[in-house]
Amino acid sequence: MSEIFDQINPPPRLLMGPGPINVDPRVLRAMSSQLVGQYDPSMTAYMNEVMALYRQVFKTENRWTMLVDGTSRAGIEAVLVSVIEPGDKVLVPVFGRFGHLLCEIAHRCGAQVHKIEAEWGNVFNPEQIEAAIHLVKPKMLAITQGDTATTMLQPLKEIGEICRRNGVLFYCDATASIGGNELLSDEWQLDAVSVGLQKCLGGPSGSAPLTLSDHIVEQIDRRRHIEAGIRDAHHHDSKGEVIRSNYFDLAMIMDYWGEERLNHHTEAATMLFGARECARILLQEGVDEAVQRHKLHGDALREGAQGLNLRLFGDQMHKMNNVLGVYIPEGVPGEAVRTAMLEDFGIEIGTSFGPLKGKIWRIGTMGYNARKDAVLVTLTALENVLRRLGHKLPLGEAVDRAMAVYEAAAQ
Ligand SMILES: *Cc1c(COP(=O)(O)O)cnc(C)c1O
């Protein structure tokens, strides 16, 4: 007899790590909707609505603003594999784990990858990036806006202008930051931005919204013509390379989302319903208001953490609103704290990777969990666990300091 196991029934958790976070119940409801056919007029209308909604989320007029089916890295791969031809130079300023991911994916696309690195806990200034562009002369600059591994937020405002002046395509992975930190795709002259739902957008992982400037679409279209030429071998006179992926071929994905609706994949309709609701929730609140909310709860958590006698990690001037790094205090067993938080209080906080492994915890206040009650409950539980595991702290101060942030904001 083979086992059939129990019905899915996960334990109730408050997810206060660096993502994923608890999904907004509205998104779960949208995702329980029944399917319609792929070319049902209601489905194609939803696809058009998703494009219009995400233009507002990304603050762009870009026609090509749509979803790639898959987790956030599906969006990254789609952009890189559709734009990079083997031998192209790609410059990646790395300030955390996800910069390394950009390098890896660009490398697999055959790029000559040039990386510059900032010490974890810091970001780059525009002069450093411009100097590297002059040296490398890349086709593309690929960078993350926020890196949950380090909690840092890279300012992008001046980089677009630098890229434009030097004829460099400007791509950003804004998965960790979108919805909780300002992102102005058009004003900052970004050519491509891709994200995921599972951070400040309050959704599950599995859909990658992205937006493409007309300029980058021209480059993708040029390769589409090369491919057509290769299929018709007599006309193959270009030195260019075809897009070496079918699933992530943005030329084909644009044809699928465009008026022609050329069949490509079967759109992951349930994820699309979820992505659509994530955008509606954000836009109903207002993008700027949502950023302010993330700042408020992030500030309250940071004050509270200092009230717990915890030392903050990283350059606080460039911290993301939605995630905080704190050093694990000397003599306190870091993993035992996380286990007690989870098992006794049902609250998840994050560990760390790479050079920060075993050194800091990461606590998120994002999306549906960027809320006062979530912050205060987390601080209360942490105070109890830290005290029992031998950390000296002034009792009551964490919640008092967080409350003071809320009271000041309410004035
Ligand atoms: C969390 C995060 C991701 C997540 O990628 P997945 O493929 O959805 O796991 C990607 N990029 C950044 C910058 C992130 O912070």
The ligand as a MOL file (V3000), in Angstrom:
LIG
                    3D

  0  0  0     0  0            999 V3000
M  V30 BEGIN CTAB
M  V30 COUNTS 15 15 0 0 0
M  V30 BEGIN ATOM
M  V30 1 C 14.6470 37.3620 -2.9920 0
M  V30 2 C 15.3500 37.7760 -4.1990 0
M  V30 3 C 15.2640 37.0280 -5.3810 0
M  V30 4 C 14.4850 35.7500 -5.3900 0
M  V30 5 O 14.6610 34.9700 -6.5240 0
M  V30 6 P 13.7520 33.6600 -6.7010 0
M  V30 7 O 14.1040 33.1210 -7.9980 0
M  V30 8 O 12.3220 34.1190 -6.6150 0
M  V30 9 O 14.0890 32.7810 -5.5410 0
M  V30 10 C 15.9000 37.5080 -6.5140 0
M  V30 11 N 16.6090 38.6510 -6.4750 0
M  V30 12 C 16.7090 39.3860 -5.3530 0
M  V30 13 C 17.4810 40.6640 -5.3740 0
M  V30 14 C 16.0930 38.9670 -4.1730 0
M  V30 15 O 16.2200 39.6500 -3.0420 0
M  V30 END ATOM
M  V30 BEGIN BOND
M  V30 1 1 1 2
M  V30 2 1 2 3
M  V30 3 2 2 14
M  V30 4 1 3 4
M  V30 5 2 3 10
M  V30 6 1 4 5
M  V30 7 1 5 6
M  V30 8 2 6 7
M  V30 9 1 6 8
M  V30 10 1 6 9
M  V30 11 1 10 11
M  V30 12 2 11 12
M  V30 13 1 12 13
M  V30 14 1 12 14
M  V30 15 1 14 15
M  V30 END BOND
M  V30 END CTAB
M  END
